[in-house]
Amino acid sequence: MAKPRSQFSCQSCGYASPKWLGRCPECGGWNTLVEEAVSIPGRSTALAGALTGEAPVSLADVPTDDAPRVKTGIGELDRVLGGGLVPGSLVLLGGDPGIGKSTLLLQALQGIAAPQHGKPRTVLYVSGEESVRQTALRAQRLGARAPSLLVLAETRLERILDEATRLAPVVLAVDSIQTVHSPGLESVPGSLGQVREAAGRLLSFAKERGVATVLVGHVTKEGGLAGPKTLEHVVDAVVHFEGEPGHPCRILRAAKNRFGSTNEVGVFEMHAEGLREVQNPSALFLAERPVGVPGSAVIASVEGSRPLLVEVQALVAAAAGMPRRAALGVDPNRVSLLLAVIERRAGIGMLGQDVFVNVAGGIRLSEPAADLGIVAAAASSATRRPIEGRTICFGEVGLAGEVRAVAQPELRLAEAAKLGFRRCVLPELNRARLIGTFDLELVGVRDVEAALAALLVAPVRR
């Protein structure tokens, strides 16, 4: 009897080698090559058979009307997806263990399965990690008891596809893709070949049947989605569920979306009965803000079409030895750059100090408009001069110390006025080009020195 053939495949990029290698020649990853059995000849490949039998058509003849989306009943989730699930789409939902991926998915499926105008819609939830009883206990806690919400505890790919074909659900959810396996491959569930095969055949099913399909994916210890990188390329949308350990706030954001923007975020709070939408995230992030304390600044950020007011905190202290730098919620490299700008352009000693920066609320800021808030918080802590409690700021800071204009200033100012702020320090170019009027005192600045002079008040004696 012939010995089964095997190869060593990189779990990060898919590179295959006939022998084990310590480092992948393709992506440079260490200890990422794992032995896997070669698939049996004649079996279906990952993407074989998708949309077969259709003749080529002219793009000019294809109707461009918006496809009706499947609303989940969770406004924050629908926002991130671009208005809801698109029939025939494949969505990958990832996040850290215990962050609430299964909870969010089950609540969304309940919203879809609930009767709409007297017409219940069939939804199939496939659990590869829990039994039907375990899923039912969690569903009872979440209030997900719609009769048309069906649960299947199964890990065999062929059985999942057979049941989905028989039931013809509006939405198919698989939790998780790493537990699904096909007997056609001899490798273990969760391996490169199994994940690729399962994702490819579920994609074919979604496109042929027009069923919106959601896959839950595990993440690696580095924070990336587990499995081959082709998994992220083959799906239509990649949605990440994020949150700081021990903090009830959860952030949902799209890293890829073929049917909507990748800039939108959804904000949730975790409670005993499940996830709750946060309709006013700015009020949540600023609820416990200390007023009149050095090292605290409020910035106006924009995520997609949503303005967010968040607090940036900084603590500057004398270094005992080598100066330390730590940043949570912002890019540490960006913080180091801004500290050098403060030292050189504003004359405030920073490079020999310990500096710690944190964005309160567990949210992560990536846009350059947060630069001025980081500079203001760090300078405030170093000089012990607080920022007036009803003052906000935003703006990009360059290496020459200039404060550059940012996008959508009107959206930021409107949100600040709505929450009771009375003064805003912003780039001079933004102030000169504003459209409309706002119930705020607007202070335009051209450089960091002018911004700090407008933001910092009298020193605090302690």
LINWOGI-V887341 format. One record per residue. PSI is psi in degrees with one decimal (999 if undefined). OMEGA is omega in radians with two decimals (* if undefined). D_CENTER is the distance of its C-alpha to the mean C-alpha in Angstrom with 2 decimals. Layout:
psi->PSI omega->OMEGA d_center->D_CENTER
psi->PSI omega->OMEGA d_center->D_CENTER
This chain:
psi->130.2 omega->-3.07 d_center->49.93
psi->140.7 omega->3.12 d_center->47.53
psi->133.3 omega->3.12 d_center->44.92
psi->134.8 omega->3.12 d_center->41.32
psi->146.9 omega->3.10 d_center->39.69
psi->163.3 omega->3.08 d_center->36.57
psi->166.2 omega->3.13 d_center->34.40
psi->119.3 omega->-3.06 d_center->31.84
psi->138.4 omega->3.09 d_center->28.37
psi->127.8 omega->-3.11 d_center->25.57
psi->-7.9 omega->3.14 d_center->22.52
psi->-46.4 omega->-3.04 d_center->20.27
psi->-11.4 omega->3.11 d_center->21.90
psi->2.6 omega->3.13 d_center->24.53
psi->136.0 omega->-3.11 d_center->27.61
psi->138.4 omega->3.14 d_center->30.70
psi->144.5 omega->3.12 d_center->33.73
psi->-14.6 omega->3.11 d_center->36.98
psi->162.1 omega->-3.10 d_center->37.01
psi->140.1 omega->3.08 d_center->34.68
psi->141.7 omega->3.13 d_center->33.45
psi->-33.7 omega->-3.13 d_center->32.01
psi->134.2 omega->-3.13 d_center->29.81
psi->124.9 omega->3.13 d_center->28.29
psi->-21.6 omega->-3.06 d_center->30.14
psi->-54.2 omega->-3.06 d_center->27.36
psi->-9.1 omega->3.11 d_center->24.21
psi->6.6 omega->-3.13 d_center->26.03
psi->141.6 omega->3.14 d_center->24.31
psi->138.5 omega->3.07 d_center->26.66
psi->37.8 omega->-3.14 d_center->27.64
psi->-6.5 omega->-3.13 d_center->25.27
psi->125.6 omega->-3.11 d_center->28.18
psi->140.1 omega->-3.13 d_center->28.93
psi->133.1 omega->3.12 d_center->31.99
psi->149.3 omega->3.08 d_center->31.58
psi->141.8 omega->3.09 d_center->34.25
psi->138.2 omega->-3.09 d_center->34.77
psi->150.2 omega->-3.12 d_center->34.26
psi->129.0 omega->3.13 d_center->37.49
psi->143.5 omega->3.10 d_center->39.00
psi->-15.3 omega->3.12 d_center->39.08
psi->160.6 omega->-3.13 d_center->35.92
psi->139.0 omega->3.06 d_center->33.30
psi->175.6 omega->-2.95 d_center->30.79
psi->-44.9 omega->-3.04 d_center->27.07
psi->12.8 omega->-3.10 d_center->27.13
psi->140.5 omega->3.02 d_center->30.81
psi->2.8 omega->-3.11 d_center->32.03
psi->123.3 omega->3.07 d_center->29.07
psi->40.8 omega->-3.14 d_center->30.56
psi->155.6 omega->3.08 d_center->34.03
psi->-0.9 omega->3.13 d_center->37.10
psi->135.6 omega->3.12 d_center->35.75
psi->154.0 omega->3.10 d_center->37.74
psi->143.6 omega->3.13 d_center->36.33
psi->158.8 omega->3.09 d_center->36.20
psi->136.4 omega->3.12 d_center->36.21
psi->-30.4 omega->-3.13 d_center->33.02
psi->-23.2 omega->-3.11 d_center->35.28
psi->-4.7 omega->-3.11 d_center->36.26
psi->126.3 omega->3.11 d_center->32.80
psi->137.3 omega->-3.09 d_center->32.01
psi->16.7 omega->3.09 d_center->29.00
psi->143.7 omega->3.12 d_center->28.68
psi->128.7 omega->3.11 d_center->25.21
psi->139.9 omega->3.12 d_center->24.70
psi->125.3 omega->-3.12 d_center->24.58
psi->154.5 omega->3.10 d_center->21.14
psi->110.6 omega->3.14 d_center->20.86
psi->135.1 omega->3.14 d_center->19.74
psi->-13.1 omega->-3.06 d_center->18.09
psi->-3.0 omega->3.06 d_center->19.59
psi->106.7 omega->-3.03 d_center->16.34
psi->-39.8 omega->-3.12 d_center->15.91
psi->-38.6 omega->3.11 d_center->12.37
psi->-43.7 omega->3.11 d_center->11.31
psi->-36.4 omega->3.11 d_center->13.83
psi->-47.0 omega->-3.10 d_center->12.62
psi->-36.0 omega->-3.14 d_center->9.19
psi->-9.4 omega->-3.14 d_center->11.38
psi->17.9 omega->3.13 d_center->13.90
psi->0.4 omega->-3.12 d_center->16.49
psi->179.0 omega->3.12 d_center->16.36
psi->134.2 omega->3.09 d_center->16.81
psi->128.5 omega->3.09 d_center->19.14
psi->132.6 omega->-3.14 d_center->22.14
psi->1.2 omega->-3.12 d_center->22.32
psi->159.9 omega->3.10 d_center->18.66
psi->117.0 omega->-3.05 d_center->16.84
psi->134.4 omega->3.11 d_center->13.21
psi->119.9 omega->3.14 d_center->11.50
psi->117.5 omega->-3.11 d_center->9.39
psi->164.0 omega->3.13 d_center->8.54
psi->165.4 omega->-3.13 d_center->8.39
psi->156.7 omega->3.09 d_center->11.21
psi->134.3 omega->3.11 d_center->14.59
psi->7.4 omega->-3.10 d_center->15.41
psi->-23.1 omega->3.12 d_center->12.08
psi->22.1 omega->-3.13 d_center->13.04
psi->-50.0 omega->-3.12 d_center->11.88
psi->-35.4 omega->3.10 d_center->15.55
psi->-47.7 omega->3.12 d_center->16.19
psi->-43.1 omega->-3.11 d_center->13.66
psi->-43.8 omega->-3.12 d_center->15.01
psi->-38.1 omega->3.09 d_center->18.56
psi->-38.1 omega->3.11 d_center->18.35
psi->-41.0 omega->3.12 d_center->17.11
psi->-35.0 omega->3.06 d_center->19.94
psi->-42.2 omega->3.11 d_center->22.36
psi->-33.3 omega->3.12 d_center->21.63
psi->-39.9 omega->-3.07 d_center->22.30
psi->-20.5 omega->3.14 d_center->25.36
psi->141.0 omega->-3.10 d_center->26.91
psi->128.3 omega->3.07 d_center->29.96
psi->110.2 omega->-3.12 d_center->29.50
psi->38.3 omega->3.08 d_center->32.92
psi->6.5 omega->-3.10 d_center->34.61
psi->95.4 omega->3.11 d_center->32.99
psi->147.6 omega->-3.13 d_center->30.78
psi->135.0 omega->-3.10 d_center->28.37
psi->130.5 omega->3.10 d_center->28.16
psi->135.0 omega->-3.12 d_center->24.86
psi->120.9 omega->3.11 d_center->24.85
psi->114.6 omega->-3.13 d_center->22.68
psi->118.1 omega->-3.13 d_center->23.44
psi->117.4 omega->3.09 d_center->23.04
psi->-2.8 omega->-3.07 d_center->23.73
psi->-17.9 omega->-3.12 d_center->23.23
psi->153.2 omega->3.02 d_center->25.09
psi->169.6 omega->3.11 d_center->28.45
psi->-39.1 omega->-3.14 d_center->29.08
psi->-42.3 omega->3.11 d_center->30.52
psi->-41.2 omega->3.11 d_center->27.57
psi->-39.3 omega->3.14 d_center->25.23
psi->-37.8 omega->3.11 d_center->27.81
psi->-40.8 omega->3.10 d_center->27.95
psi->-38.8 omega->3.11 d_center->24.22
psi->-35.9 omega->3.11 d_center->24.52
psi->-40.3 omega->3.11 d_center->27.51
psi->-33.9 omega->-3.11 d_center->25.68
psi->-7.2 omega->-3.10 d_center->22.97
psi->22.9 omega->3.14 d_center->25.70
psi->86.9 omega->-3.06 d_center->24.69
psi->26.7 omega->3.13 d_center->28.27
psi->134.0 omega->-3.11 d_center->28.56
psi->-28.8 omega->-3.10 d_center->31.40
psi->5.5 omega->3.03 d_center->29.69
psi->104.6 omega->-3.05 d_center->26.66
psi->142.6 omega->-3.11 d_center->27.93
psi->135.7 omega->3.10 d_center->26.93
psi->119.7 omega->3.07 d_center->27.91
psi->100.5 omega->-3.02 d_center->27.81
psi->146.0 omega->3.07 d_center->28.13
psi->-10.9 omega->3.14 d_center->26.97
psi->123.5 omega->-3.05 d_center->29.41
psi->-44.4 omega->-3.09 d_center->27.90
psi->-40.8 omega->3.13 d_center->31.18
psi->-39.5 omega->3.12 d_center->31.57
psi->-45.1 omega->-3.12 d_center->28.09
psi->-37.4 omega->3.12 d_center->28.88
psi->-46.0 omega->-3.14 d_center->32.36
psi->-39.0 omega->3.12 d_center->31.28
psi->-36.8 omega->3.09 d_center->28.63
psi->-40.5 omega->-3.12 d_center->31.36
psi->-41.2 omega->-3.06 d_center->33.84
psi->-24.6 omega->-3.11 d_center->31.76
psi->60.6 omega->-3.10 d_center->30.07
psi->161.5 omega->3.03 d_center->27.10
psi->-39.2 omega->3.14 d_center->24.99
psi->136.3 omega->3.04 d_center->21.80
psi->126.9 omega->3.12 d_center->21.71
psi->132.0 omega->-3.13 d_center->19.14
psi->118.3 omega->-3.07 d_center->19.49
psi->96.0 omega->0.16 d_center->18.35
psi->168.4 omega->-3.09 d_center->18.05
psi->-24.8 omega->-3.13 d_center->18.72
psi->-15.1 omega->3.13 d_center->19.96
psi->-11.3 omega->-3.08 d_center->22.76
psi->137.6 omega->3.11 d_center->24.15
psi->157.0 omega->3.09 d_center->27.17
psi->131.4 omega->3.12 d_center->29.94
psi->-18.2 omega->3.12 d_center->33.58
psi->-19.1 omega->3.10 d_center->34.16
psi->139.1 omega->-3.08 d_center->32.46
psi->-6.0 omega->-3.14 d_center->33.95
psi->164.2 omega->-3.06 d_center->30.91
psi->156.8 omega->3.08 d_center->29.13
psi->141.7 omega->-3.12 d_center->26.05
psi->-10.1 omega->3.14 d_center->22.78
psi->169.6 omega->-3.08 d_center->24.57
psi->-49.9 omega->-3.09 d_center->23.77
psi->-41.3 omega->-3.13 d_center->26.34
psi->-44.5 omega->-3.14 d_center->25.54
psi->-41.5 omega->3.13 d_center->21.80
psi->-43.6 omega->-3.14 d_center->22.74
psi->-45.3 omega->-3.12 d_center->25.58
psi->-44.7 omega->-3.13 d_center->23.74
psi->-40.6 omega->-3.13 d_center->20.87
psi->-43.0 omega->-3.12 d_center->23.54
psi->-31.8 omega->3.04 d_center->25.79
psi->-33.7 omega->3.05 d_center->23.17
psi->-43.9 omega->3.11 d_center->22.21
psi->-42.3 omega->3.12 d_center->25.95
psi->-44.7 omega->-3.11 d_center->26.34
psi->-42.1 omega->-3.10 d_center->23.59
psi->-40.1 omega->-3.10 d_center->25.11
psi->-39.1 omega->-3.06 d_center->28.69
psi->-11.7 omega->-3.11 d_center->28.40
psi->31.3 omega->-3.11 d_center->25.89
psi->124.0 omega->3.04 d_center->23.88
psi->125.7 omega->-3.04 d_center->20.17
psi->132.5 omega->3.14 d_center->18.82
psi->127.1 omega->3.10 d_center->15.70
psi->132.6 omega->3.02 d_center->15.34
psi->130.2 omega->-3.11 d_center->13.77
psi->141.6 omega->3.06 d_center->13.28
psi->163.7 omega->3.06 d_center->13.97
psi->154.4 omega->3.10 d_center->12.65
psi->174.0 omega->3.13 d_center->15.27
psi->-19.8 omega->3.07 d_center->16.48
psi->-8.3 omega->3.11 d_center->15.08
psi->-3.8 omega->3.12 d_center->11.46
psi->163.2 omega->3.13 d_center->11.49
psi->133.0 omega->-3.12 d_center->11.87
psi->153.3 omega->3.14 d_center->15.52
psi->-178.5 omega->-3.11 d_center->18.12
psi->151.1 omega->3.11 d_center->19.23
psi->-24.1 omega->3.11 d_center->17.23
psi->-22.0 omega->3.11 d_center->18.95
psi->-41.2 omega->3.13 d_center->16.83
psi->-29.8 omega->3.14 d_center->13.83
psi->-32.7 omega->-3.02 d_center->16.52
psi->-26.3 omega->-3.11 d_center->18.29
psi->162.1 omega->-3.14 d_center->15.67
psi->-28.2 omega->-3.12 d_center->15.10
psi->141.2 omega->3.05 d_center->11.36
psi->118.5 omega->-3.08 d_center->8.55
psi->128.5 omega->3.14 d_center->5.76
psi->137.4 omega->3.08 d_center->3.69
psi->118.2 omega->-2.99 d_center->5.29
psi->160.2 omega->3.08 d_center->5.98
psi->148.6 omega->3.10 d_center->9.41
psi->140.3 omega->3.11 d_center->12.58
psi->133.2 omega->3.13 d_center->15.44
psi->-0.4 omega->3.14 d_center->18.02
psi->134.8 omega->-3.07 d_center->16.14
psi->-14.2 omega->-3.09 d_center->15.86
psi->136.7 omega->3.09 d_center->12.95
psi->138.8 omega->-3.13 d_center->9.60
psi->129.2 omega->3.09 d_center->6.44
psi->124.0 omega->-3.14 d_center->4.72
psi->151.1 omega->-3.12 d_center->3.03
psi->125.9 omega->3.05 d_center->5.15
psi->-20.5 omega->3.11 d_center->6.26
psi->137.5 omega->3.11 d_center->9.59
psi->110.5 omega->3.14 d_center->11.55
psi->-11.6 omega->-3.06 d_center->15.34
psi->17.1 omega->-3.14 d_center->16.09
psi->-174.8 omega->-3.11 d_center->14.13
psi->149.8 omega->3.05 d_center->12.31
psi->5.7 omega->-3.10 d_center->9.11
psi->-11.0 omega->-3.08 d_center->9.33
psi->148.3 omega->3.06 d_center->9.04
psi->151.2 omega->3.02 d_center->7.17
psi->141.8 omega->-3.08 d_center->8.68
psi->131.9 omega->-3.12 d_center->10.32
psi->160.3 omega->2.98 d_center->12.27
psi->135.1 omega->3.13 d_center->15.02
psi->126.5 omega->3.10 d_center->16.23
psi->174.5 omega->-3.11 d_center->19.97
psi->-33.0 omega->-3.13 d_center->22.70
psi->12.9 omega->3.08 d_center->22.70
psi->-162.2 omega->-3.10 d_center->19.00
psi->138.1 omega->3.06 d_center->16.00
psi->140.3 omega->3.07 d_center->17.04
psi->145.7 omega->3.05 d_center->15.53
psi->107.5 omega->-3.08 d_center->15.83
psi->-30.0 omega->-3.13 d_center->17.73
psi->81.8 omega->-3.08 d_center->18.37
psi->-34.3 omega->-3.10 d_center->15.57
psi->-43.7 omega->3.12 d_center->17.87
psi->-36.1 omega->3.11 d_center->20.65
psi->-45.5 omega->-3.09 d_center->18.62
psi->-25.8 omega->-3.09 d_center->17.53
psi->5.0 omega->-3.02 d_center->21.15
psi->-36.7 omega->-3.07 d_center->23.00
psi->26.7 omega->-3.10 d_center->24.26
psi->128.8 omega->3.05 d_center->24.64
psi->136.5 omega->-3.11 d_center->27.98
psi->135.6 omega->3.11 d_center->30.25
psi->15.8 omega->-3.13 d_center->32.75
psi->129.1 omega->3.10 d_center->31.40
psi->146.9 omega->3.10 d_center->31.13
psi->8.0 omega->-3.13 d_center->27.80
psi->127.3 omega->3.10 d_center->25.69
psi->144.2 omega->3.11 d_center->24.45
psi->127.8 omega->3.12 d_center->22.47
psi->155.3 omega->3.09 d_center->20.56
psi->108.4 omega->-3.14 d_center->19.50
psi->161.3 omega->3.10 d_center->16.09
psi->126.0 omega->3.04 d_center->14.72
psi->104.3 omega->-3.08 d_center->11.24
psi->-116.5 omega->3.11 d_center->12.35
psi->8.4 omega->-3.04 d_center->15.34
psi->122.7 omega->3.03 d_center->14.65
psi->140.1 omega->3.14 d_center->16.49
psi->127.7 omega->3.00 d_center->15.55
psi->121.1 omega->-3.09 d_center->18.28
psi->156.2 omega->-3.14 d_center->17.34
psi->129.5 omega->3.03 d_center->19.77
psi->125.9 omega->-3.14 d_center->20.01
psi->144.0 omega->3.10 d_center->22.47
psi->144.8 omega->3.08 d_center->24.61
psi->117.6 omega->3.12 d_center->27.48
psi->123.5 omega->-3.08 d_center->30.11
psi->159.3 omega->3.13 d_center->32.87
psi->135.3 omega->-3.09 d_center->35.76
psi->136.9 omega->3.04 d_center->34.98
psi->82.2 omega->-3.05 d_center->37.08
psi->-137.8 omega->3.13 d_center->37.29
psi->125.9 omega->3.13 d_center->34.50
psi->139.9 omega->-3.14 d_center->32.03
psi->150.7 omega->3.07 d_center->28.59
psi->131.2 omega->3.09 d_center->25.22
psi->137.7 omega->-3.12 d_center->22.07
psi->131.2 omega->3.06 d_center->18.84
psi->125.6 omega->3.11 d_center->15.88
psi->-8.6 omega->3.09 d_center->12.95
psi->162.8 omega->-3.12 d_center->14.54
psi->119.8 omega->-3.13 d_center->15.71
psi->-35.1 omega->3.12 d_center->18.95
psi->-37.1 omega->3.10 d_center->20.69
psi->-38.3 omega->3.12 d_center->20.24
psi->-43.7 omega->3.12 d_center->21.69
psi->-40.0 omega->3.11 d_center->24.64
psi->-44.2 omega->-3.11 d_center->25.35
psi->-33.6 omega->3.08 d_center->25.46
psi->-37.2 omega->3.08 d_center->27.73
psi->-36.8 omega->3.10 d_center->30.10
psi->-42.2 omega->3.12 d_center->30.21
psi->-44.0 omega->-3.12 d_center->31.15
psi->-45.7 omega->-3.01 d_center->33.83
psi->-41.9 omega->-3.00 d_center->35.36
psi->-27.2 omega->-3.12 d_center->35.04
psi->-6.9 omega->3.08 d_center->35.31
psi->23.7 omega->3.12 d_center->37.63
psi->121.9 omega->-3.09 d_center->35.73
psi->122.2 omega->-3.11 d_center->35.88
psi->-34.4 omega->-2.94 d_center->32.46
psi->-21.2 omega->3.10 d_center->32.77
psi->13.4 omega->-3.08 d_center->35.01
psi->154.4 omega->2.92 d_center->32.96
psi->131.8 omega->-3.12 d_center->30.26
psi->127.3 omega->3.11 d_center->27.13
psi->129.0 omega->-3.11 d_center->24.16
psi->136.8 omega->-3.11 d_center->21.26
psi->140.7 omega->3.01 d_center->18.69
psi->113.8 omega->-3.06 d_center->16.30
psi->143.0 omega->3.10 d_center->17.33
psi->-7.8 omega->3.10 d_center->15.14
psi->6.8 omega->-3.14 d_center->12.44
psi->153.8 omega->3.11 d_center->10.24
psi->129.5 omega->3.13 d_center->9.57
psi->130.6 omega->-3.14 d_center->11.64
psi->-15.8 omega->-3.09 d_center->11.83
psi->149.9 omega->-3.09 d_center->14.38
psi->-12.3 omega->3.12 d_center->18.07
psi->-15.9 omega->3.12 d_center->19.19
psi->-9.0 omega->-3.07 d_center->18.42
psi->-48.1 omega->-3.07 d_center->21.22
psi->-34.6 omega->3.09 d_center->24.03
psi->-39.6 omega->3.11 d_center->22.58
psi->-43.7 omega->3.11 d_center->22.27
psi->-45.0 omega->-3.11 d_center->25.80
psi->-43.3 omega->-3.13 d_center->27.16
psi->-43.2 omega->-3.13 d_center->25.89
psi->-43.4 omega->3.13 d_center->27.23
psi->-36.2 omega->3.11 d_center->30.51
psi->-42.8 omega->3.14 d_center->30.91
psi->-40.3 omega->-3.10 d_center->30.75
psi->-37.0 omega->-3.10 d_center->33.05
psi->-5.2 omega->-3.08 d_center->35.65
psi->35.7 omega->3.09 d_center->35.28
psi->110.8 omega->-3.09 d_center->35.17
psi->168.8 omega->3.06 d_center->32.69
psi->135.5 omega->-3.12 d_center->31.04
psi->137.9 omega->-2.95 d_center->32.43
psi->-26.9 omega->-3.10 d_center->30.36
psi->28.5 omega->3.12 d_center->30.07
psi->134.4 omega->3.04 d_center->29.08
psi->171.1 omega->3.12 d_center->25.72
psi->160.5 omega->2.99 d_center->25.00
psi->153.9 omega->3.13 d_center->22.79
psi->150.6 omega->3.07 d_center->23.54
psi->139.6 omega->-3.12 d_center->23.03
psi->127.9 omega->3.12 d_center->25.53
psi->172.7 omega->-3.10 d_center->27.36
psi->-23.2 omega->3.09 d_center->29.45
psi->1.2 omega->-3.13 d_center->32.60
psi->3.2 omega->3.14 d_center->31.48
psi->149.6 omega->3.08 d_center->31.01
psi->113.4 omega->-3.02 d_center->28.53
psi->154.4 omega->3.13 d_center->27.03
psi->153.4 omega->3.12 d_center->26.00
psi->170.2 omega->-3.09 d_center->22.44
psi->156.3 omega->3.01 d_center->21.28
psi->51.4 omega->3.11 d_center->21.52
psi->-32.7 omega->-3.13 d_center->23.71
psi->-39.4 omega->3.13 d_center->25.12
psi->-40.0 omega->-3.14 d_center->21.88
psi->-43.5 omega->-3.10 d_center->21.45
psi->-37.3 omega->3.13 d_center->25.13
psi->-40.5 omega->3.11 d_center->25.24
psi->-39.2 omega->3.13 d_center->22.56
psi->-42.9 omega->3.13 d_center->24.48
psi->-36.0 omega->-3.12 d_center->27.76
psi->-32.0 omega->-3.11 d_center->26.51
psi->10.4 omega->3.00 d_center->25.66
psi->9.4 omega->3.07 d_center->29.08
psi->148.8 omega->-3.02 d_center->28.67
psi->-8.1 omega->-3.06 d_center->31.84
psi->142.3 omega->-3.13 d_center->31.36
psi->130.9 omega->3.03 d_center->28.92
psi->120.5 omega->-3.02 d_center->29.30
psi->167.3 omega->3.10 d_center->27.84
psi->141.3 omega->-3.10 d_center->28.80
psi->-38.4 omega->-3.13 d_center->32.30
psi->-37.6 omega->3.06 d_center->31.41
psi->-43.3 omega->-3.13 d_center->28.82
psi->-38.1 omega->-3.11 d_center->31.50
psi->-24.3 omega->-3.05 d_center->34.11
psi->13.2 omega->-3.12 d_center->32.12
psi->143.2 omega->3.06 d_center->30.78
psi->118.6 omega->-3.12 d_center->31.36
psi->175.0 omega->3.13 d_center->32.65
psi->154.6 omega->-3.09 d_center->33.60
psi->147.1 omega->-3.14 d_center->31.76
psi->59.2 omega->-3.11 d_center->33.23
psi->147.6 omega->2.95 d_center->32.29
psi->118.3 omega->-3.06 d_center->34.30
psi->124.9 omega->3.14 d_center->32.74
psi->108.2 omega->3.12 d_center->33.53
psi->134.4 omega->-3.13 d_center->32.96
psi->152.8 omega->-3.12 d_center->32.93
psi->-21.8 omega->-3.11 d_center->33.37
psi->171.8 omega->-3.08 d_center->32.82
psi->-39.3 omega->-3.12 d_center->31.48
psi->-44.3 omega->3.11 d_center->34.95
psi->-36.8 omega->-3.14 d_center->35.36
psi->-44.1 omega->-3.14 d_center->31.92
psi->-34.4 omega->3.08 d_center->32.75
psi->-32.5 omega->-3.13 d_center->36.19
psi->-23.6 omega->-3.05 d_center->34.77
psi->-42.6 omega->-2.99 d_center->32.15
psi->135.5 omega->3.12 d_center->33.99
psi->-164.1 omega->-3.05 d_center->36.79
psi->148.9 omega->-3.13 d_center->39.71
psi->151.9 omega->3.09 d_center->39.23
psi->126.6 omega->3.14 d_center->38.83
psi->117.8 omega->3.12 d_center->41.70
psi->999 omega->* d_center->40.79
